[in-house]
Amino acid sequence: MTTELIVKGKLADNERLKAESNFLRGTITEDLKNRITGGFTTDNFHLIRLHGMYQQDDRDFRAERQKQKLEPLHNVMLRARLPGGIITPKQWLAIDKFADEYTSYGSIRLTTRQTFQFHGVLKPNIKLMHQTLNSIGIDAIATAGDVNRNVLCTPNPIESIVHQEAYEWAKKISEHLLPKTRAYAEIWLDEEKVETTEHDEPILGSSYLPRKFKTTVVIPPSNDIDVHANDLNFVAISDNGKLVGFNVLVGGGLAMTHGDKSTYPRKADDFGFISLEHTLAVAEAVVTTQRDWGNRVNRKNAKTKYTLDRVGIDTFKAEVEKRAEITFSESRPYEFTERGDRIGWVKGIDNKHHLTVFIENGRILDTSSNEKAGISKALKSGMRDIAKIHQGDFRLTANQNLIIAGVAEEDKADIEKIARESGLIDDNVSNQRKSSMACVAFPTCPLAMAEAERYLPKLVDDVEIILDKNGLAGESIILRVTGCPNGCGRAMLAEIGLVGKGPGKYNMYLGSNLGGTRIPKLYKENLNEQDILTEIDSLSARWAAERNQDEAFGDFAIRSGIVSEVKISVRDFYDD
């Protein structure tokens, strides 16, 4: 059933500040000169997001600073734009150096958006950060805020020809959908100011998009970028090893709000197949349709998924066809059979070697000790040493891991030696740990309600013990933890998803599948950490005793009736 194409009512305040921002300039330049506060004021607090940054503070020290009548220790987190996650060794060395010298935590954080983040950059160093990135060909344009964000691409190192073609399309889509304003260059790179007119944003518009927008290019059978977490997905279809076009999936998204049944996770709908030459036109048509029809009154219902459900899938699809001047063909067959990264060495059809290293929670940092293994790990130093000799590239994955790609036969032994000595290769990492993921959450994320990154390592230790006790050693469950229901850790596509509800409290969702094509369903609410372990113990014992041969945990949870399958978005998601 369709309703009005445009939602009527008082616009959300974000719409005002974008419209009044002079195409994202605001008064950011003046704010940078203000040394009375370490933060950004009024509208600029939000506008810097469209320049790839979030204002944060370390919540571990917030209360103490309040006692001392000090403002929070404001800093920014920057998320780089890195379409397809590919970065050169030279670029890596530069970001490694900046992280050492100018961030509060000294780490490089790989994210579920297939890029890296700097955390804890103080106001006097923000412009230097952008200029450092610019000097190595990287920027942070449109990696946050109400725009199309970093475009993901399956980092498939084996089928190198198809991957290279898909990656090139990811870059083209990213460039095509970028904001056209020169605000970023003027503010951060000190480039000459150019008069801006209303025609400078032909795709995004003067008020930009109603809400964040996420796009991917995925190469089956691997769904390693989780298409159903994204607004727009191009599923690569190949013929005889050559890319011929894409199936287009629209309207996925995982964010929701606790207690608000008008919000829900949603799978993307398959609109059909397009040939390669129509890719940019279709991308633009989907974005502009969402731009014009998206909800600008209620931000909680502003994502593309809600627009599709409000106006109707057929109506939205027809509008995309009209604007792109194409007609979708019937979707070509494909199947997703896996999501995780292939940890370890593989050899591509180009006879180059590719090493995927597991980075727990994506945090690249030298640590003095590892409680479980009793050894130190020098991940950051190891990556630096590899970057100094590596002749290929690095590929960041959407699962927070990293591929050292394009290694020649003669360099393989040297790179493996460094990787083993630094802990980048660890043969003791379990399948369960490789299948687990968390968002950043505390202490830096202002939205976090509960721990995630700092909670996950110990949780996995305990889950490993439980699986072993129940005769499931070597098995794994796709386990994800997020500190809030905003969806960054993609818990709503996990076989067991834990979503923060409050300090030490989580809602538990069960029932996604290995291909990532099923939304899990709420199992129990407000579980503390001990409750979580008790439930996982009981559930895994049942799984071991009652499973069909090779049946994955999520499939078992549905078949056995522990939870019912979510088939129709909001109705099935909330109804028992």
Backbone torsions as a table, in degrees:
resi	resn	phi	psi	omega
1	MET	NA	133.8	-180.0
2	THR	-101.2	156.6	174.4
3	THR	-127.0	-161.5	-179.7
4	GLU	-63.5	144.2	179.8
5	LEU	-70.4	-33.5	-179.5
6	ILE	-112.5	128.6	178.4
7	VAL	-78.0	126.6	-179.0
8	LYS	-92.5	151.7	177.5
9	GLY	137.9	-178.0	179.7
10	LYS	-70.5	128.0	-178.3
11	LEU	-65.5	145.8	173.5
12	ALA	-60.8	151.1	-174.6
13	ASP	-64.5	-26.6	175.9
14	ASN	-59.7	-31.0	178.1
15	GLU	-67.1	-38.7	177.3
16	ARG	-63.0	-48.6	-173.2
17	LEU	-68.5	-32.1	176.1
18	LYS	-68.3	-43.9	-178.4
19	ALA	-64.8	-33.6	-177.4
20	GLU	-92.1	4.4	-170.7
21	SER	-82.2	-2.8	-173.5
22	ASN	56.4	55.3	178.9
23	PHE	53.8	55.1	170.5
24	LEU	76.7	9.4	178.8
25	ARG	-81.9	-44.9	-175.9
26	GLY	51.0	-140.1	174.2
27	THR	-119.6	36.6	-177.8
28	ILE	-60.6	-41.3	-179.1
29	THR	-59.4	-43.7	178.5
30	GLU	-67.0	-38.9	-179.7
31	ASP	-63.0	-35.3	179.1
32	LEU	-62.0	-29.1	-179.1
33	LYS	-81.5	-12.1	-177.1
34	ASN	-80.6	107.1	-178.6
35	ARG	-96.4	2.2	177.8
36	ILE	-69.7	-35.0	177.6
37	THR	-122.1	148.6	176.9
38	GLY	-85.8	-0.7	-177.3
39	GLY	-112.5	-174.5	176.5
40	PHE	-106.2	145.5	-171.7
41	THR	-104.8	162.2	174.2
42	THR	39.8	-126.8	-174.2
43	ASP	-65.0	-27.6	-176.1
44	ASN	-63.6	-28.2	176.3
45	PHE	-54.5	-38.3	179.6
46	HIS	-88.3	-35.8	-175.3
47	LEU	-65.3	-32.4	-178.6
48	ILE	-64.1	-17.5	177.7
49	ARG	-65.6	-35.3	178.5
50	LEU	-74.6	-3.5	171.8
51	HIS	-106.7	15.3	173.2
52	GLY	88.3	17.2	-175.2
53	MET	-131.5	151.7	171.0
54	TYR	-122.9	134.6	173.2
55	GLN	-77.8	131.0	-178.4
56	GLN	-138.7	175.6	167.5
57	ASP	-150.8	161.2	-179.2
58	ASP	-78.7	108.4	-174.6
59	ARG	-70.7	-15.5	174.9
60	ASP	-65.1	-26.9	-176.5
61	PHE	-110.5	3.9	-174.8
62	ARG	-63.3	-46.7	-177.1
63	ALA	-64.0	-40.7	-179.7
64	GLU	-65.2	-39.3	178.6
65	ARG	-67.9	-35.1	175.9
66	GLN	-62.5	-40.7	177.8
67	LYS	-60.6	-34.7	-179.9
68	GLN	-86.8	7.8	-179.9
69	LYS	58.3	38.1	175.9
70	LEU	-108.7	149.4	174.9
71	GLU	-70.3	160.0	175.3
72	PRO	-53.6	151.1	179.8
73	LEU	-78.2	83.2	-174.3
74	HIS	-64.8	142.3	173.5
75	ASN	-154.5	177.5	177.1
76	VAL	-122.2	150.0	166.8
77	MET	-103.7	128.3	177.3
78	LEU	-110.1	135.7	175.4
79	ARG	-113.3	121.0	-176.7
80	ALA	-77.4	153.9	171.9
81	ARG	-91.2	118.8	-174.6
82	LEU	-145.0	73.7	-176.4
83	PRO	-52.6	128.9	179.8
84	GLY	73.4	-2.2	173.6
85	GLY	74.8	15.4	-175.8
86	ILE	-93.4	132.7	-178.9
87	ILE	-141.4	144.8	-178.4
88	THR	-87.4	159.2	175.4
89	PRO	-57.4	-38.6	178.8
90	LYS	-62.3	-43.5	177.4
91	GLN	-63.4	-40.5	-179.5
92	TRP	-60.2	-43.9	-179.4
93	LEU	-61.1	-35.8	179.7
94	ALA	-69.5	-42.6	-180.0
95	ILE	-72.1	-30.9	175.5
96	ASP	-62.1	-44.2	-179.8
97	LYS	-64.9	-43.2	179.9
98	PHE	-64.3	-41.3	179.4
99	ALA	-59.7	-39.9	178.9
100	ASP	-64.7	-43.0	-168.2
101	GLU	-92.7	-24.2	-169.2
102	TYR	-131.9	4.6	176.3
103	THR	-111.1	151.6	-176.8
104	SER	-70.1	-24.4	-173.3
105	TYR	-107.9	-13.6	176.6
106	GLY	72.3	5.1	-173.7
107	SER	-105.3	162.7	167.0
108	ILE	-110.9	125.8	-176.2
109	ARG	-107.9	114.3	174.0
110	LEU	-79.8	139.5	-171.2
111	THR	-117.6	168.7	176.1
112	THR	-71.7	-6.2	175.0
113	ARG	-96.5	18.3	171.8
114	GLN	62.0	40.1	177.1
115	THR	-147.9	-168.4	177.8
116	PHE	-122.2	158.8	177.5
117	GLN	-126.4	143.5	164.8
118	PHE	-97.7	134.5	176.5
119	HIS	-116.8	139.3	173.0
120	GLY	80.5	43.7	177.3
121	VAL	-97.5	122.3	-177.1
122	LEU	-79.0	156.6	-173.5
123	LYS	-51.1	-44.2	-178.7
124	PRO	-64.1	-16.1	-176.6
125	ASN	-105.6	2.7	-174.9
126	ILE	-67.3	-46.3	-179.3
127	LYS	-64.3	-39.6	176.9
128	LEU	-60.0	-38.3	178.8
129	MET	-60.3	-49.5	180.0
130	HIS	-64.0	-39.1	-179.2
131	GLN	-70.6	-34.2	175.4
132	THR	-63.2	-46.3	178.7
133	LEU	-62.9	-43.0	-179.6
134	ASN	-60.6	-36.1	-178.2
135	SER	-66.1	-18.9	178.7
136	ILE	-113.3	15.5	173.8
137	GLY	81.3	25.6	179.0
138	ILE	-124.2	148.4	174.5
139	ASP	-138.3	-180.0	178.3
140	ALA	-123.4	22.9	-177.5
141	ILE	-65.8	127.1	170.4
142	ALA	61.8	39.0	173.0
143	THR	-101.8	2.7	175.2
144	ALA	-153.4	169.5	179.5
145	GLY	83.1	-170.9	-171.3
146	ASP	-86.7	65.3	-178.5
147	VAL	-145.6	175.4	171.2
148	ASN	-76.1	125.3	-172.0
149	ARG	-93.1	-170.6	-176.2
150	ASN	-51.3	125.2	-176.6
151	VAL	-82.5	124.7	-178.8
152	LEU	-87.8	155.7	174.7
153	CYS	-151.2	131.8	176.4
154	THR	-49.9	121.8	-177.0
155	PRO	-87.5	54.3	-174.1
156	ASN	-68.7	110.5	-176.8
157	PRO	-88.5	-4.6	-175.0
158	ILE	-91.6	-54.9	178.7
159	GLU	-84.2	75.3	-167.5
160	SER	-64.9	-32.8	-177.9
161	ILE	-68.7	-49.7	178.6
162	VAL	-63.6	-41.3	179.7
163	HIS	-61.8	-43.2	-178.9
164	GLN	-62.2	-41.2	178.2
165	GLU	-65.6	-44.7	179.9
166	ALA	-63.8	-41.2	179.1
167	TYR	-62.7	-40.4	178.2
168	GLU	-62.2	-37.2	177.0
169	TRP	-68.6	-36.8	176.8
170	ALA	-60.1	-42.3	178.2
171	LYS	-65.4	-42.6	-179.8
172	LYS	-63.2	-42.7	179.6
173	ILE	-63.1	-44.0	179.3
174	SER	-58.4	-48.3	-178.8
175	GLU	-65.9	-39.1	-176.5
176	HIS	-65.4	-35.1	-174.4
177	LEU	-97.5	5.7	179.3
178	LEU	-68.0	151.4	168.9
179	PRO	-58.4	142.4	-178.6
180	LYS	-94.7	-10.9	178.0
181	THR	-58.6	147.8	177.3
182	ARG	-93.8	14.7	-176.8
183	ALA	-57.2	-41.3	-178.3
184	TYR	-60.4	-48.6	-178.4
185	ALA	-65.3	-38.5	-178.8
186	GLU	-67.6	-45.6	-172.9
187	ILE	-76.2	-46.8	-169.7
188	TRP	-98.3	-26.6	-175.7
189	LEU	-109.0	2.9	177.5
190	ASP	58.8	32.5	176.8
191	GLU	-80.6	158.2	-175.9
192	GLU	-62.2	137.2	179.8
193	LYS	-72.6	135.4	179.2
194	VAL	-119.7	137.6	-179.7
195	GLU	-57.4	131.2	-178.7
196	THR	-103.1	138.1	176.3
197	THR	-119.3	171.4	-178.7
198	GLU	-66.2	-11.2	-179.2
199	HIS	-89.8	2.8	-175.2
200	ASP	-76.1	-13.5	179.6
201	GLU	-124.7	69.3	-175.7
202	PRO	-66.0	-25.1	-179.8
203	ILE	-97.4	-49.8	-174.2
204	LEU	-83.7	-26.0	179.8
205	GLY	83.6	164.5	-175.6
206	SER	-68.2	-20.2	176.3
207	SER	-107.2	8.8	177.4
208	TYR	58.5	-160.1	-174.0
209	LEU	-84.9	160.7	178.8
210	PRO	-65.4	-26.8	-176.4
211	ARG	-160.7	173.1	179.0
212	LYS	-57.6	152.9	-175.1
213	PHE	-139.5	130.2	-174.5
214	LYS	-123.0	136.2	-174.9
215	THR	-130.2	143.9	179.1
216	THR	-138.1	158.7	166.5
217	VAL	-122.8	122.2	-173.1
218	VAL	-125.1	142.2	-178.7
219	ILE	-113.1	104.1	177.1
220	PRO	-60.2	153.5	11.7
221	PRO	-90.0	6.0	-178.9
222	SER	-90.2	124.0	174.6
223	ASN	-103.9	47.2	-172.9
224	ASP	-71.5	-7.2	176.6
225	ILE	-107.9	5.0	175.3
226	ASP	54.2	77.2	-175.4
227	VAL	-57.1	-32.2	-174.2
228	HIS	-78.5	3.7	172.5
229	ALA	-95.0	2.8	-167.7
230	ASN	-127.2	152.8	-178.4
231	ASP	-69.1	-38.6	-172.5
232	LEU	-141.7	127.8	-176.7
233	ASN	-134.2	134.7	175.7
234	PHE	-109.3	107.9	-177.9
235	VAL	-89.6	114.6	-173.7
236	ALA	-67.2	129.1	175.8
237	ILE	-115.0	121.7	-177.7
238	SER	-116.7	157.4	178.3
239	ASP	-138.9	118.9	-177.4
240	ASN	54.5	42.3	175.2
241	GLY	77.1	11.5	179.2
242	LYS	-126.5	135.9	-179.8
243	LEU	-67.4	128.4	-178.8
244	VAL	-116.9	-15.8	-179.5
245	GLY	168.7	-168.7	-177.1
246	PHE	-136.8	142.9	158.8
247	ASN	-83.2	138.2	-174.7
248	VAL	-108.8	121.1	179.1
249	LEU	-112.1	131.8	-174.0
250	VAL	-130.6	139.4	166.7
251	GLY	99.2	20.1	175.2
252	GLY	-83.0	158.0	177.9
253	GLY	174.3	145.1	-172.6
254	LEU	-113.1	-17.3	-173.6
255	ALA	-67.9	148.5	175.8
256	MET	-153.5	177.4	177.3
257	THR	-125.4	128.3	179.2
258	HIS	-54.7	130.0	174.8
259	GLY	82.2	-2.7	-179.2
260	ASP	-111.6	102.4	-175.2
261	LYS	-76.6	-1.1	172.7
262	SER	-84.0	-2.3	178.0
263	THR	-117.7	144.8	-174.6
264	TYR	-169.2	154.8	170.9
265	PRO	-73.9	153.7	-175.5
266	ARG	-149.0	139.3	173.4
267	LYS	-76.6	154.5	175.9
268	ALA	-78.8	150.0	177.0
269	ASP	-97.9	142.2	180.0
270	ASP	-85.5	113.5	-178.9
271	PHE	-84.6	-22.5	-179.3
272	GLY	128.5	-172.9	-173.8
273	PHE	-99.7	144.0	172.6
274	ILE	-132.7	150.3	173.3
275	SER	-79.7	164.2	-170.5
276	LEU	-57.6	-38.4	-173.5
277	GLU	-66.3	-13.5	-179.6
278	HIS	-98.5	3.0	-172.2
279	THR	-58.7	-52.8	-176.3
280	LEU	-67.8	-36.5	179.2
281	ALA	-64.3	-41.1	179.3
282	VAL	-69.3	-42.0	176.9
283	ALA	-57.4	-46.5	179.7
284	GLU	-64.3	-40.3	-178.2
285	ALA	-66.3	-40.3	177.3
286	VAL	-64.1	-45.0	-178.8
287	VAL	-64.6	-44.7	-177.4
288	THR	-71.1	-31.9	175.3
289	THR	-65.0	-44.4	176.1
290	GLN	-65.5	-36.9	176.4
291	ARG	-57.7	-44.7	-173.8
292	ASP	-84.4	-30.2	-173.8
293	TRP	-105.6	-13.7	-177.1
294	GLY	-64.4	157.9	-175.7
295	ASN	-77.8	109.8	178.3
296	ARG	-100.8	8.8	178.5
297	VAL	-98.0	-46.1	-178.4
298	ASN	-118.5	106.2	-176.2
299	ARG	-64.2	-25.0	179.1
300	LYS	-69.1	-18.3	177.4
301	ASN	-119.5	32.3	-173.0
302	ALA	-97.9	-10.6	-177.9
303	LYS	-71.9	162.5	-178.1
304	THR	-57.1	-36.4	-177.7
305	LYS	-58.9	-38.4	179.6
306	TYR	-73.9	-32.9	176.8
307	THR	-62.7	-44.6	178.4
308	LEU	-59.6	-44.5	-178.2
309	ASP	-70.7	-27.0	-178.4
310	ARG	-80.4	-46.9	-175.8
311	VAL	-92.1	-18.2	-177.4
312	GLY	102.9	137.3	-177.2
313	ILE	-61.8	-44.7	-178.1
314	ASP	-63.2	-39.4	179.2
315	THR	-64.6	-45.0	-179.9
316	PHE	-63.6	-45.5	-179.2
317	LYS	-61.5	-42.8	-179.9
318	ALA	-62.6	-37.7	178.9
319	GLU	-67.0	-38.5	177.1
320	VAL	-62.9	-44.6	178.5
321	GLU	-60.6	-41.6	-179.9
322	LYS	-63.2	-46.9	-176.3
323	ARG	-71.3	-34.9	-179.5
324	ALA	-85.5	-10.5	-178.1
325	GLU	58.1	46.5	178.5
326	ILE	-139.3	168.9	169.8
327	THR	-126.4	124.7	179.0
328	PHE	-62.9	136.1	171.9
329	SER	-87.1	170.0	176.4
330	GLU	-61.6	139.0	-178.0
331	SER	-58.6	141.0	175.1
332	ARG	-80.8	149.4	-177.9
333	PRO	-68.8	142.1	174.1
334	TYR	-159.9	166.6	179.5
335	GLU	-148.6	137.8	171.6
336	PHE	-97.6	124.4	-178.7
337	THR	-118.6	-9.0	-177.6
338	GLU	-154.0	161.6	177.1
339	ARG	-131.2	-31.7	-174.8
340	GLY	-70.3	164.0	176.1
341	ASP	-81.4	151.0	-180.0
342	ARG	-86.5	88.1	-176.1
343	ILE	-66.0	136.0	179.8
344	GLY	107.4	-168.0	-177.0
345	TRP	-85.6	139.4	167.2
346	VAL	-136.3	159.3	178.1
347	LYS	-115.7	129.5	-178.0
348	GLY	-87.0	171.5	179.1
349	ILE	-69.3	-9.4	176.6
350	ASP	-90.1	6.7	-179.2
351	ASN	66.4	12.1	172.2
352	LYS	-91.3	154.0	179.2
353	HIS	-99.6	148.6	-176.7
354	HIS	-136.7	124.1	-177.1
355	LEU	-110.5	114.6	174.2
356	THR	-94.3	121.9	-179.8
357	VAL	-107.0	139.7	179.8
358	PHE	-83.0	125.5	178.4
359	ILE	-118.8	103.5	-176.1
360	GLU	-59.6	122.7	-179.4
361	ASN	60.4	12.0	177.7
362	GLY	72.3	10.1	-174.5
363	ARG	-91.4	107.9	179.7
364	ILE	-96.5	109.4	-172.6
365	LEU	-159.1	145.3	171.5
366	ASP	-80.1	129.6	-178.3
367	THR	-118.8	146.5	-177.1
368	SER	-76.4	-25.5	-179.1
369	SER	-157.2	156.8	173.1
370	ASN	-124.6	109.1	-170.7
371	GLU	-58.2	-38.0	-176.5
372	LYS	-72.1	-46.2	-175.3
373	ALA	-90.4	-16.8	-179.7
374	GLY	73.2	22.4	-179.4
375	ILE	-133.2	160.9	174.3
376	SER	-87.2	157.8	175.8
377	LYS	-128.6	137.0	-178.8
378	ALA	-118.9	60.9	-175.4
379	LEU	-61.6	-42.5	-176.5
380	LYS	-69.8	-44.1	177.5
381	SER	-64.3	-39.6	179.2
382	GLY	-62.2	-44.6	177.9
383	MET	-63.5	-36.8	178.6
384	ARG	-63.9	-44.3	-179.1
385	ASP	-66.1	-38.2	177.8
386	ILE	-66.8	-41.3	-179.4
387	ALA	-60.9	-28.0	-178.8
388	LYS	-71.7	-22.7	-176.4
389	ILE	-119.0	-12.6	-173.4
390	HIS	-73.5	135.3	-178.2
391	GLN	-101.5	-6.5	179.6
392	GLY	-98.8	-138.2	177.4
393	ASP	-131.0	173.9	172.5
394	PHE	-110.0	142.9	177.4
395	ARG	-126.2	116.0	177.4
396	LEU	-80.5	142.0	-178.8
397	THR	-106.6	160.8	178.5
398	ALA	-76.7	-0.5	174.3
399	ASN	-104.2	18.2	173.8
400	GLN	72.1	19.8	176.5
401	ASN	-107.3	-176.8	-174.3
402	LEU	-142.3	136.6	178.0
403	ILE	-108.0	124.8	171.0
404	ILE	-90.2	99.1	-165.4
405	ALA	-105.1	150.3	175.3
406	GLY	74.0	41.9	-179.5
407	VAL	-87.5	124.5	177.2
408	ALA	-72.2	155.0	-178.1
409	GLU	-53.4	-41.7	-175.6
410	GLU	-72.1	-15.6	-179.6
411	ASP	-100.8	-9.2	-172.3
412	LYS	-60.3	-46.9	-176.1
413	ALA	-63.1	-41.8	-179.3
414	ASP	-64.8	-41.2	-179.3
415	ILE	-69.6	-39.1	177.8
416	GLU	-64.0	-39.9	179.5
417	LYS	-59.6	-47.9	178.9
418	ILE	-63.0	-43.6	-177.4
419	ALA	-62.4	-39.7	179.7
420	ARG	-71.3	-43.7	-178.2
421	GLU	-64.9	-30.8	-178.0
422	SER	-90.7	-10.4	-178.2
423	GLY	93.0	3.2	176.4
424	LEU	-67.3	-30.9	168.3
425	ILE	-106.5	122.4	179.4
426	ASP	-136.9	105.3	-176.4
427	ASP	-68.1	-11.3	-178.7
428	ASN	-89.8	-3.5	178.5
429	VAL	-68.3	125.7	-174.9
430	SER	-77.9	162.9	173.8
431	ASN	-60.9	-35.2	-179.9
432	GLN	-64.9	-42.1	-179.7
433	ARG	-65.3	-38.5	178.6
434	LYS	-65.9	-24.1	-177.5
435	SER	-95.3	9.9	-175.0
436	SER	-116.6	149.2	-174.4
437	MET	-155.5	150.0	178.0
438	ALA	-144.9	154.7	172.1
439	CYS	-80.8	178.4	-177.2
440	VAL	-68.9	-52.8	-177.9
441	ALA	55.1	-137.7	-178.9
442	PHE	-66.1	148.8	6.3
443	PRO	-96.3	0.0	-169.2
444	THR	-100.5	-30.6	-174.6
445	CYS	-74.4	124.2	-178.7
446	PRO	-70.8	-16.7	-178.7
447	LEU	-89.4	-12.0	-173.0
448	ALA	-61.9	132.9	173.8
449	MET	-103.2	-23.2	-178.0
450	ALA	-148.1	166.5	177.6
451	GLU	-68.2	152.7	174.5
452	ALA	-138.8	-73.2	-178.4
453	GLU	-57.8	-41.1	-177.7
454	ARG	-78.9	-17.3	179.7
455	TYR	-87.9	-34.1	-169.3
456	LEU	-60.4	-45.5	-176.1
457	PRO	-56.3	-45.2	179.0
458	LYS	-69.4	-37.2	176.9
459	LEU	-59.2	-44.5	179.8
460	VAL	-64.5	-40.5	174.7
461	ASP	-51.6	-47.7	-176.7
462	ASP	-69.5	-38.8	179.6
463	VAL	-66.3	-38.0	175.9
464	GLU	-58.3	-42.9	178.7
465	ILE	-63.7	-42.1	179.9
466	ILE	-63.5	-46.2	-179.8
467	LEU	-62.3	-42.0	178.9
468	ASP	-62.7	-43.5	179.8
469	LYS	-60.6	-34.2	-177.4
470	ASN	-94.3	16.2	176.5
471	GLY	75.1	26.2	-176.3
472	LEU	-118.4	24.4	178.7
473	ALA	-57.7	134.1	-178.2
474	GLY	92.0	-19.5	175.5
475	GLU	-80.2	169.6	177.8
476	SER	-151.6	156.4	176.7
477	ILE	-122.3	134.0	175.0
478	ILE	-68.3	107.8	-171.9
479	LEU	-120.2	124.6	-179.2
480	ARG	-137.2	143.9	-177.3
481	VAL	-126.9	130.5	173.0
482	THR	-124.4	146.4	-177.9
483	GLY	-78.5	-11.3	178.9
484	CYS	-155.6	174.3	-178.4
485	PRO	-84.2	18.1	-177.9
486	ASN	-75.0	-19.0	168.7
487	GLY	98.4	4.6	-173.2
488	CYS	-61.1	-36.1	-179.8
489	GLY	-87.7	4.7	177.2
490	ARG	54.7	40.0	177.9
491	ALA	-64.5	-24.6	-178.4
492	MET	-82.9	17.2	167.0
493	LEU	-131.9	26.8	-178.0
494	ALA	-104.2	156.0	172.2
495	GLU	-69.0	-38.1	166.1
496	ILE	-126.9	114.5	178.6
497	GLY	-114.1	128.2	177.4
498	LEU	-110.9	122.6	-176.4
499	VAL	-118.0	121.0	-176.4
500	GLY	-57.9	134.6	-180.0
501	LYS	-116.7	-27.1	-179.1
502	GLY	-178.3	177.1	-179.1
503	PRO	-54.7	116.0	178.6
504	GLY	72.8	12.7	-176.7
505	LYS	-126.2	138.7	-176.7
506	TYR	-141.7	146.8	165.2
507	ASN	-88.9	139.6	-179.0
508	MET	-108.6	127.3	178.2
509	TYR	-115.6	142.2	-177.3
510	LEU	-130.2	147.8	162.6
511	GLY	116.4	8.5	172.8
512	SER	-71.9	177.0	-176.9
513	ASN	-123.1	174.0	-174.9
514	LEU	-64.4	-30.8	179.9
515	GLY	-81.0	-9.8	179.6
516	GLY	72.5	31.6	-177.4
517	THR	-111.7	15.7	-179.2
518	ARG	-137.8	131.9	177.0
519	ILE	-78.4	131.7	176.0
520	PRO	-74.0	167.0	-177.4
521	LYS	-121.0	149.8	179.4
522	LEU	-58.5	127.5	178.0
523	TYR	-103.9	-54.5	177.7
524	LYS	-147.6	152.4	-176.5
525	GLU	-110.0	155.8	170.4
526	ASN	53.0	45.3	177.4
527	LEU	-85.0	136.9	171.6
528	ASN	-86.5	179.1	-173.3
529	GLU	-63.0	-37.3	178.2
530	GLN	-70.5	-39.2	176.3
531	ASP	-58.7	-40.7	-179.2
532	ILE	-60.8	-46.2	-179.7
533	LEU	-65.2	-38.4	178.1
534	THR	-61.7	-43.9	180.0
535	GLU	-67.0	-43.6	-179.8
536	ILE	-64.4	-36.6	176.8
537	ASP	-62.2	-48.5	-179.1
538	SER	-64.5	-43.8	-178.3
539	LEU	-67.4	-41.2	-178.9
540	SER	-70.9	-30.4	175.4
541	ALA	-64.5	-41.3	177.0
542	ARG	-65.8	-42.0	179.1
543	TRP	-57.9	-45.4	-179.3
544	ALA	-63.9	-38.2	-174.0
545	ALA	-83.9	-30.9	-168.7
546	GLU	-115.6	-2.4	-173.7
547	ARG	-69.5	151.9	166.8
548	ASN	-76.1	167.8	-178.2
549	GLN	-59.3	126.0	178.1
550	ASP	60.8	20.0	-179.3
551	GLU	-74.4	125.6	179.2
552	ALA	-70.1	158.3	-174.8
553	PHE	-60.8	-45.3	-177.9
554	GLY	-62.2	-40.5	177.4
555	ASP	-64.8	-39.7	178.1
556	PHE	-63.1	-41.6	-178.6
557	ALA	-60.9	-34.9	178.1
558	ILE	-76.8	-50.4	-176.0
559	ARG	-61.1	-37.5	-176.8
560	SER	-81.7	-6.5	177.9
561	GLY	83.5	11.4	176.7
562	ILE	-60.2	-42.6	168.8
563	VAL	-136.8	159.1	176.9
564	SER	-92.6	158.8	-177.6
565	GLU	-76.6	136.8	175.0
566	VAL	-85.1	112.9	-177.0
567	LYS	-111.6	-35.3	-173.0
568	ILE	-124.6	70.7	173.8
569	SER	38.4	-118.1	-167.1
570	VAL	-65.4	-38.6	-175.6
571	ARG	-63.0	-54.2	-178.6
572	ASP	-68.6	-29.3	-176.0
573	PHE	-67.7	-38.0	-176.6
574	TYR	-101.4	-27.4	-176.8
575	ASP	-80.6	140.3	176.1
576	ASP	-77.9	NA	NA
